[in-house]
Amino acid sequence: MFAPNVWSFDSPNTQIAYKYSESNEKHEKQICKRIHSHPFNRVISIILPDTKAVPEAILPLLRDTDHYHISAVPLTEFIKKPFIEAFVKQGQFYGLSVDTRIDVDNCFGITPEGIFYLSITKDTYHRLGIQGKPSPFAKIHRNRYSIEINLKSAELATTTKQYARLQNALSNETLGTFTVRIAWEAPREKDVKKAICPSSIAKYFSDSGYDVELKQTECKTKLEYGLKMPTLGPESDDLVVINGQSNFYATPHELVEYAGMLALSCNLEPTEYLNTWSFSGHTVEVGSALIIRLKGLFSCNLVKMIFKKLRDYANQNVEIPWISLYVHGDPNSPVSFGGIEHSFTTNGDNSYAVFVSSNNKCLYYEFLSSNKALK
């Protein structure tokens, strides 16, 4: 028996922001700044129309993107001076708890800026005895709290009372140990001989007696044939006139929806009513499209480099209608864009997409799960 009126419930709220612009240096810097503010990148999807093989320009970027899992690690390991000096203050460190649910479990993440974010339950918070604040997702019941620790702060010196208090709190048995997903980008050296291997982070934890497992990036490619792709225009309500016929460009929402369904190999033909997707605006026939899907833990710098290479590739191939870069954040990360606290609530959306075309048009599209708790 169906529950009455369930179809009358409002759909989950999602915060959506997008911007059309010319693909120039100023806008590129704005996009790169936004990319840099989104630390925990879990999945990357790339769509390349009229392309049958991964371009040589981006192929090197897809190699050596592996990360590591460390098992049964207490949080006190991440505030030790040798770790902070070697991997937090130098290079860029990414750390995220694994198999923890942001709404109900104790979770943590460490960003490249050296900020240690803890998202914990009410019981755990009161046992730790360190200062935090109620989560904005739990203002009414105050059943969840967040704590921020700046690992680069001089106040965190091992000789201070604050460090002793923090060490005592993080060793509390209510926190226990975590399985952690980590990656580290070594600082760039002009002299290749002085370059540090990124796997040094794995050796550090291995030498400390922890079980370290290499996690290779999952890479899948596939080709879709016989496509009619919506076009990327300057504005959503502009008309395009082709061969005497006027049609609208695709709206940002239609374009993102199409790219998502294409990446998931959905049936785009109007064969079944419930699964039909239609677009009445201008489309371009494309013989094939290459879809690349990567799953792992990807640094902000890597995503920025991929974006720049894709933009150059679009400018060099004028017959391509557009190229898309779709980046999914971890749905259970404690923070999202710009260090804003994140929660799963209804869907855990924590992603963005960038579309670029050969005629210097660019669309940046960002979406985040609602910060309103369910009633």
JOWOGI-V821589 format. One record per pair of residues at least 24 apart in sequence whose ideal C-beta (glycine too) atoms are under 7 Angstrom apart, sorted by sequence separation. I is the first residue (numbers start at 0). J is the second residue. D is the distance in Angstrom with one decimal. If there is no record, write none. Layout:
BEGIN
I&J&D / I&J&D
END
This chain:
BEGIN
229&253&6.0 / 302&326&6.0 / 326&350&6.1 / 344&368&5.4 / 345&369&6.6 / 118&143&6.9 / 119&144&5.7 / 229&254&5.7 / 253&278&5.9 / 326&351&5.6 / 343&368&6.8 / 344&369&6.0 / 87&113&4.8 / 118&145&5.3 / 261&288&6.8 / 325&352&4.6 / 117&145&6.7 / 229&257&5.5 / 262&290&5.6 / 324&352&6.8 / 344&372&6.4 / 345&373&6.6 / 68&97&6.5 / 116&145&6.9 / 117&146&4.1 / 249&278&6.4 / 261&290&6.7 / 323&352&6.1 / 324&353&4.7 / 344&373&6.4 / 262&292&6.8 / 116&147&5.9 / 249&280&5.6 / 323&354&5.0 / 336&367&6.9 / 77&109&6.3 / 248&280&6.1 / 335&367&6.0 / 74&107&6.6 / 114&147&6.0 / 115&148&4.0 / 247&280&4.2 / 248&281&6.5 / 321&354&5.0 / 322&355&5.6 / 246&280&4.8 / 321&355&6.5 / 114&149&6.0 / 115&150&5.5 / 129&164&6.5 / 246&281&3.9 / 285&320&6.9 / 321&356&4.4 / 113&149&6.4 / 129&165&6.3 / 320&356&6.5 / 113&150&4.4 / 283&320&4.6 / 77&115&6.5 / 113&151&4.1 / 223&261&6.3 / 319&357&5.9 / 129&168&4.6 / 128&168&5.8 / 241&281&6.2 / 317&357&4.4 / 127&168&4.2 / 223&264&7.0 / 316&357&6.4 / 239&281&4.9 / 313&355&4.9 / 313&356&6.1 / 314&357&5.9 / 127&171&5.6 / 313&357&5.1 / 126&171&5.6 / 310&355&5.0 / 309&355&6.4 / 126&173&4.9 / 306&353&6.0 / 229&278&5.3 / 123&173&4.9 / 122&173&6.9 / 123&174&6.5 / 229&280&6.2 / 230&281&5.2 / 230&282&6.8 / 229&282&5.7 / 230&283&5.8 / 228&282&6.0 / 38&93&6.4 / 227&282&4.2 / 228&283&5.3 / 39&95&5.5 / 227&284&5.7 / 228&285&5.3 / 226&285&4.6 / 224&286&6.8 / 226&288&5.8 / 87&150&4.9 / 88&151&6.0 / 224&287&4.9 / 262&325&6.7 / 87&151&6.4 / 223&287&6.6 / 222&287&5.3 / 223&288&5.0 / 258&323&4.8 / 83&150&5.3 / 222&289&5.9 / 223&290&6.5 / 258&325&6.3 / 39&108&6.3 / 105&174&6.0 / 220&289&6.5 / 221&290&5.2 / 220&290&6.8 / 220&291&5.3 / 38&110&4.6 / 78&150&6.8 / 38&111&6.3 / 219&292&4.7 / 218&293&5.4 / 217&293&6.9 / 80&157&5.2 / 216&293&5.7 / 217&294&4.1 / 216&294&6.8 / 217&295&6.6 / 216&295&3.7 / 98&178&6.2 / 96&177&4.8 / 97&178&4.3 / 214&295&6.8 / 97&179&6.4 / 96&179&6.1 / 97&180&5.1 / 95&179&6.9 / 94&179&5.6 / 95&180&4.9 / 78&165&6.3 / 94&181&4.9 / 78&166&6.5 / 93&181&6.5 / 93&182&4.6 / 231&320&6.8 / 230&320&5.7 / 231&321&4.4 / 75&166&5.7 / 78&169&6.6 / 92&183&5.1 / 228&320&5.4 / 90&183&5.8 / 91&184&4.3 / 75&169&4.9 / 90&184&5.2 / 258&352&6.7 / 74&169&4.2 / 75&170&5.2 / 90&185&4.8 / 90&186&4.7 / 73&170&6.3 / 86&183&5.6 / 89&186&5.1 / 255&352&5.5 / 74&174&6.0 / 254&354&6.3 / 73&176&5.2 / 74&177&7.0 / 72&176&5.7 / 71&176&4.4 / 72&177&5.6 / 72&179&5.3 / 70&178&5.3 / 254&362&6.8 / 255&364&5.2 / 68&178&6.2 / 69&179&4.8 / 251&362&5.9 / 68&180&5.9 / 69&181&6.3 / 251&364&5.5 / 66&180&6.1 / 67&181&5.2 / 86&200&5.8 / 182&296&4.9 / 184&298&5.3 / 66&181&6.4 / 66&182&4.2 / 180&296&5.5 / 182&298&6.4 / 184&300&6.3 / 85&203&6.9 / 231&354&5.4 / 231&356&4.9 / 233&360&6.1 / 231&360&5.3 / 76&207&7.0 / 231&362&6.1 / 67&200&7.0 / 67&201&5.1 / 69&204&5.2 / 72&209&5.9 / 70&209&6.8 / 69&209&5.2 / 70&210&4.5 / 69&210&7.0 / 69&211&5.5 / 67&211&5.5 / 68&212&4.5 / 67&212&6.6 / 67&213&6.0 / 68&214&5.5 / 67&214&6.3 / 65&213&5.9 / 66&214&5.3 / 65&214&6.3 / 65&215&5.1 / 65&216&5.7 / 64&216&4.6 / 61&218&6.5 / 53&220&6.8 / 51&222&6.4 / 48&228&6.3 / 111&299&6.8 / 145&340&5.6 / 93&296&6.2 / 93&298&6.5 / 135&340&6.1 / 134&340&6.3 / 136&342&4.2 / 91&298&6.3 / 136&344&6.6 / 46&258&5.8 / 19&233&6.1 / 19&234&6.0 / 46&261&6.2 / 118&333&4.1 / 46&262&6.6 / 116&333&4.4 / 44&262&4.7 / 116&334&5.2 / 108&332&5.6 / 114&338&6.7 / 106&331&6.3 / 108&333&4.7 / 107&333&6.4 / 108&334&6.3 / 106&333&5.3 / 66&295&5.7 / 65&295&6.9 / 66&296&4.1 / 101&331&4.3 / 64&295&5.8 / 100&331&5.9 / 61&293&6.7 / 99&331&6.2 / 101&333&6.5 / 64&297&6.3 / 17&251&4.5 / 95&329&6.2 / 136&370&6.4 / 135&370&6.1 / 137&372&6.8 / 49&285&5.8 / 51&287&6.2 / 136&372&5.4 / 48&285&4.6 / 49&286&6.4 / 64&301&6.5 / 95&332&6.2 / 49&287&6.8 / 51&289&6.1 / 53&291&6.5 / 50&289&4.5 / 48&288&4.6 / 101&341&6.8 / 102&342&6.2 / 47&288&6.5 / 60&301&6.5 / 101&342&5.6 / 102&343&5.0 / 46&288&5.9 / 47&289&4.4 / 101&343&5.1 / 100&343&6.9 / 46&290&5.6 / 60&304&5.6 / 60&305&5.5 / 44&290&7.0 / 45&291&4.3 / 44&292&5.2 / 57&305&6.0 / 60&308&6.6 / 42&292&7.0 / 43&293&4.4 / 42&293&6.8 / 57&308&4.7 / 42&294&5.1 / 56&308&4.9 / 57&309&6.8 / 41&294&6.8 / 43&297&6.0 / 41&296&6.9 / 56&311&6.7 / 56&312&5.9 / 40&297&4.2 / 54&312&5.6 / 38&299&6.3 / 37&299&6.9 / 40&302&5.9 / 35&299&4.6 / 45&309&7.0 / 34&299&5.8 / 34&302&5.2 / 35&303&6.8 / 34&303&5.2 / 49&318&6.0 / 49&319&5.4 / 48&319&5.1 / 31&303&5.0 / 34&306&6.6 / 48&320&5.9 / 47&322&5.8 / 30&306&6.8 / 46&322&6.7 / 46&323&4.5 / 45&324&5.8 / 44&325&4.0 / 43&326&5.6 / 42&327&3.9 / 40&326&5.4 / 41&327&5.4 / 41&328&6.2 / 22&310&6.3 / 40&328&6.2 / 41&329&4.4 / 39&328&5.5 / 39&329&4.4 / 37&328&6.0 / 39&332&4.1 / 37&335&6.7 / 37&336&5.3 / 36&336&5.1 / 36&337&4.4 / 37&351&6.7 / 30&353&6.3 / 13&346&7.0 / 22&355&5.6 / 30&363&5.5 / 11&345&3.7 / 11&346&5.3 / 13&348&5.4 / 26&361&6.1 / 22&359&4.4 / 21&359&5.3 / 22&360&6.5 / 22&361&4.1 / 21&361&7.0 / 20&361&5.5 / 19&362&5.6 / 17&362&6.4 / 18&363&5.0 / 17&363&6.3 / 17&364&4.3 / 17&365&6.8 / 16&365&4.9 / 15&366&4.9 / 14&366&6.7 / 13&366&5.4 / 14&367&4.5 / 13&367&7.0 / 13&368&6.3 / 14&369&6.3 / 13&369&6.1 / 12&369&3.5 / 11&369&6.5 / 12&371&6.1
END
